[in-house]
Amino acid sequence: MSRALALRAAGVYLVLRAVTTVMLLMAVGRQVPVESWTGPTVDYFDMTVLWDGSWYRTIAEHGYPHQLPLDPVSGTPSQNAWAFYPLFPMLSRGLMGLTGLSFPVVASTLALLCGLGAAVLMAGLLADRVPAKVALAAVAVWAAFPASVSLQLAYTESLAMLVLCGFLWAVMRGRWSVAAALVLVLGVTRPIALPAAAVVVVALVLRWRARRTRRITSGEYVAGAGALVACGVSGLIWPTIAWAVTGSPTAYTDTMAAWRAGGEIVPLKPWLWMSEWVFRDFDLASTYGPVALALVATVVVVMVLGPWARGLGPELRTWCLAYPAYLALVLDPFTSIFRYLLPLFPLLVVMLGGGWAGRSPRWLSWRTGTLVVLGVVGQAFWITELLVFVPPSDYPP
């Protein structure tokens, strides 16, 4: 990656984060003080520890519970800190000790800088497959995305994006040992080992098919197998740690179930329920909802498999299919879904018309500007309608 592209990606990211900062400052007056989150007054840094940020602060300051808290009525595990992965709060804790600064200041700054690194890496890995101007445009649209506000909050999105971009770049270049190390880091950052494994499998198959023109050494065999094994280990690291600390082999899954509708993890069905809820005001909600859901899934598949995405290459296309499929299996879709879309950044190349192999997109500046403006408007909505908490209950960001 050229230094010019890196500097431009960093500049675009920082400019858009400055815009977000202004909007967060404007939202301070809308946020009523919440004693457990903000204290008696509200300032910019208080805005960065709302909602999940407060959980990460609890972990950084007090660690994880050694016993799962139980619901007094049902007797099942209640919502607790084990649902949140440890790398981000532990890094924040270490920086708090080094600097003497508070968690809101340290964590929001850490998130901002990790997002900066992610933007630079993203530009580099995309520029390996598409023209540099398209890669830079994709970074701009990603940095303006409505949920990109979370990239400067005390949330793990920025750190996860940094590690994910590094992992994808390593896989695309056949750096299997680096990919293995980074996917293990993902195992304590974000629960996305399963779609990462799909990317490694596809990359290894492609490497195997090219063995006649590029001989595979014994060391590469070992490193490739190690990367695949690391993906499996990555998915088990955090549940195993939760088991070791609490003594319950189902501590992690029980905790995650406490955050789900009905107190259990049910693949796919929550998406059907939500699709019907979206069309609840229509007489045929049970029909419209699933049809709309199928349409969204079809659009994603067509975007990824069509010739307009060929320039992304097989690894990034695999990610854009495996990651949504993973979300469908493990996630209850609600307002937080916008944050979970941030890792689908390669699709932005397709939206910009830059995924045609060997072709430069027409009207790239116009498309980029339009999507950036729409994203910034979406950020204003995301902040006022989701991030700002209106007691006694509200929709989470």
NORPEMO-V264013 format. One line per field, one symbol per residue. ss: DSSP state (H for helix, E for strand, L for the rest). phi: phi as a letter, one per 30 degrees, with the letter a starting at -180 (. if undefined). burial: # if it has 9 or more other C-alpha atoms within 8 Angstrom, else .. A space follows every 10 residues. Layout:
BEGIN
ss = ???
phi = ???
burial = ???
END
This chain:
BEGIN
ss = LLHHHHHHHH HHHHHHHHHH HHHHHHHHHH LLLLLLLLLL LLLHHHHLLL LHHHHHHHHH HHLLLLLLLE LLLLLLELLL HHHLLHHHHH HHHHHHHHHL LLHHHHHHHH HHHHHHHHHH HHHHHHHLLL LHHHHHHHHH HHHHLHHHHH HHLLLLHHHH HHHHHHHHHH HHLLLHHHHH HHHHHHLLLL LLHHHHHHHH HHHHHHHHHL LLLLLLLHHH HHHHHHHHHH HHHHHHHHHH HHHHHHLLLL HHHHHHHHLL HHHLLLLLHH HHHHHHHHLL LLLLHHHHHH HHHHHHHHHH HHHHHLHHHH HHHHHHHHHH HHHHHHHHHH LLLLLLHHHH LHHHLHHHHH HLLLLLLLLL LLLHHHHHHH HHHHHHHHHH HHHHHHHLLL LLLLLLL
phi = .ddddddddd dddddddddd eddddddedd dddbedccid bbbeddddcd hdeddddedd cbicddbddc ddcdicecea dddcdddddd ddddddddci ddeeddddde dedddddddd deddddddcb eeddeddddd dddceedded dbcdbdeddd dddddddddd ddcidddddd dddddedcca dbdddddddd eddddddddc ddcbdcdddd eddddddddd dddedceded dddddcicdc edddddddcc diibcbdiee dddddddecd dcdcedcded dddddddddd ddedcdddcd ddiddddded cddddddddc cddaddeddd deddeddddd ddiccddibc ddhddddded ddddddddde ddddccddcc ddbaddd
burial = ....###### .###.##..# ..###.##.. #.#...###. .#.####### ########## ....#..### #.....###. ###.##.### .##.##.... ..######## ##.####### #######.## ##.####### ########## ########## ########## ##..###### ########## .######### ####.....# #........# #.##.###.# ########## .###.##.#. ##.#####.# ......##.# ##.######. ....#..### .##......# #.###..### ########## ###..#.### .##.##.##. .#.####### .######... #..#..##.. ###.###### ####.####. ......#
END
